């Protein structure tokens, strides 16, 4: 299996990229999540998953490990193929999807185009234990405890700053500093604005 691709970004579209590696162009399907994190990088590395069918070999690419892990979890669900999994990850951020699964929020997942009520229920029922286990592992690994399921305002602010071009570590540091100074009652808009100005 191809674990990742590293090369020159030849072409970028909201649904796919073409990566030039030693003169060979690899067509890789991506989600809007990954698209928003790529920016206009000249050189790129994407974690990949190769989906093999009788009539096609399709590469799917992910900027971050979290998204690839969720993609593979979704593929384990009966009735969820790679294109549906990509649609879910384009409609919801990794944090929003994990939050919906952990809190058994069927409706949020069902709102994704092409996902019916039964599929949404299967996703929640079959993945909630895996997601909780993953979240616990992340919290053990990240002693700052930055990402917790109930910290939705932090997650949304982080996503916005990353979309605006901040490195994840810098964005987390700025958000933490602003919350420490201004308190947890701050609105999302104020948090993003203050984090943009943080030194």
C-alpha positions in Angstrom: 0.0 0.0 0.0 1.2 3.6 -0.7 1.4 5.2 2.8 2.2 8.7 1.6 3.2 10.8 -1.4 5.7 13.6 -1.3 6.4 15.8 -4.3 5.5 19.0 -6.3 2.0 20.2 -6.2 1.2 20.3 -9.9 -2.6 21.1 -9.7 -5.1 21.7 -6.8 -8.9 21.5 -6.9 -11.3 21.3 -3.9 -11.8 17.6 -4.7 -8.4 16.4 -5.9 -4.8 17.3 -6.4 -2.1 16.2 -8.8 1.3 15.6 -7.3 4.3 15.4 -9.5 6.9 12.9 -8.3 9.9 12.5 -10.6 7.8 13.4 -13.7 4.9 11.1 -12.8 1.6 12.8 -11.9 -0.4 11.2 -9.2 -4.2 12.0 -9.1 -5.3 12.0 -5.4 -8.8 12.6 -4.2 -9.1 14.9 -1.2 -11.7 16.4 1.2 -12.4 20.1 1.7 -10.6 19.7 5.0 -7.4 18.8 3.3 -7.9 21.3 0.6 -8.2 24.2 3.1 -4.9 23.0 4.8 -2.8 22.7 1.7 -2.8 26.4 0.8 -0.4 27.2 -2.1 2.4 25.0 -1.1 4.9 24.3 -3.9 5.9 21.0 -2.4 3.4 18.8 -0.6 3.2 15.6 1.4 -0.1 13.7 1.8 -0.8 10.6 3.8 -2.6 8.3 1.4 -5.0 5.3 1.1 -5.1 3.2 -2.1 -8.6 1.9 -2.8 -8.6 -1.0 -5.2 -11.6 -2.2 -7.2 -11.8 -4.4 -10.3 -12.1 -1.4 -12.6 -10.1 1.3 -10.7 -7.3 2.0 -8.4 -8.0 5.3 -6.6 -5.7 7.3 -4.3 -7.2 9.3 -1.4 -5.0 11.9 0.4 -5.0 13.5 3.8 -3.0 16.4 5.2 -3.3 15.1 8.8 -3.2 11.7 10.5 -6.5 12.4 12.3 -8.5 12.7 9.1 -6.9 9.5 7.6 -7.7 7.6 10.8 -11.4 8.8 10.7 -11.6 7.9 7.0 -10.4 4.3 7.7 -12.9 4.1 10.6 -15.7 5.2 8.3 -14.7 2.6 5.7 -15.2 -0.1 8.3 -18.9 0.7 8.4 -21.2 -1.3 6.1 -22.7 0.9 3.5 -20.0 3.6 3.7 -17.7 3.6 0.7 -14.6 5.8 0.2 -16.6 8.5 -1.7 -19.2 8.7 1.1 -16.4 8.8 3.7 -14.8 11.7 1.8 -18.1 13.5 1.6 -18.6 13.2 5.4 -15.1 14.6 6.0 -15.7 17.4 3.5 -19.0 18.4 5.3 -17.7 18.0 8.9 -14.2 18.8 10.3 -12.5 15.8 12.1 -13.3 17.5 15.4 -17.0 17.9 14.6 -17.3 14.3 13.4 -15.6 12.9 16.5 -17.8 15.1 18.7 -21.0 14.0 16.9 -20.0 10.3 17.2 -18.9 10.5 20.9 -22.1 12.4 21.8 -24.4 10.1 19.7 -25.5 13.1 17.5 -27.0 11.1 14.6 -28.7 14.2 13.1 -25.4 16.0 12.4 -24.1 13.0 10.5 -27.4 12.4 8.8 -27.3 16.0 7.4 -24.4 15.1 5.2 -25.5 14.6 1.6 -25.9 10.9 0.7 -26.0 9.6 4.4 -29.3 8.2 5.5 -30.6 7.7 9.0 -29.6 4.0 9.2 -26.1 4.7 8.0 -25.7 7.6 10.5 -26.9 5.3 13.3 -24.4 2.6 12.3 -21.5 5.1 12.2 -22.3 6.3 15.7 -23.0 2.8 17.2 -20.0 1.1 15.7 -17.4 3.9 16.1 -18.3 5.6 19.4 -16.1 3.3 21.5 -13.2 3.6 19.0 -13.5 7.4 19.0 -13.6 7.6 22.8 -10.5 5.3 22.9 -8.7 7.5 20.4 -9.6 10.7 22.3 -8.4 9.3 25.5 -5.1 8.3 23.9 -4.7 11.8 22.4 -5.4 13.4 25.8 -2.7 11.2 27.4 -0.2 12.1 24.7 -1.1 15.8 24.8 -0.5 16.7 28.5 -1.8 20.2 27.8 -5.3 18.7 27.3 -5.9 21.2 24.5 -8.3 19.1 22.5 -11.2 17.8 24.6 -14.6 16.9 23.2 -16.4 19.7 25.2 -14.1 22.4 24.0 -16.1 23.2 20.9 -15.2 26.9 20.8 -11.5 26.0 21.0 -11.9 23.5 18.2 -13.7 26.0 15.9 -11.2 28.8 16.6 -8.3 26.4 15.9 -9.9 25.3 12.6 -10.4 29.0 11.6 -6.8 29.9 12.4 -5.4 26.9 10.6 -7.6 27.8 7.6 -6.1 31.3 7.7 -2.6 29.9 7.5 -1.4 29.6 11.1 0.7 26.5 12.0 -1.3 24.3 14.3 1.1 24.6 17.3 1.1 28.4 17.0 -2.7 28.6 16.8 -3.1 26.4 19.9 -0.6 28.5 21.8 -2.3 31.8 20.8 -5.8 30.4 21.7 -4.6 29.1 25.1 -3.0 32.5 25.9 -6.1 34.4 24.9 -8.4 32.2 27.0 -6.1 32.5 30.0 -6.2 36.3 29.7 -9.9 36.8 28.8 -11.6 33.8 30.4 -13.8 31.0 29.0 -16.9 33.2 28.4 -15.3 34.8 25.3 -17.3 34.5 22.0 -15.9 32.5 19.1 -15.4 35.7 17.0 -13.6 37.5 19.8 -11.4 34.5 20.4 -10.4 34.3 16.7 -9.8 38.0 16.5 -7.7 38.1 19.7 -5.7 35.0 18.7 -4.9 36.6 15.3 -3.3 39.5 17.2 -1.5 37.4 19.8 2.3 37.9 19.8 
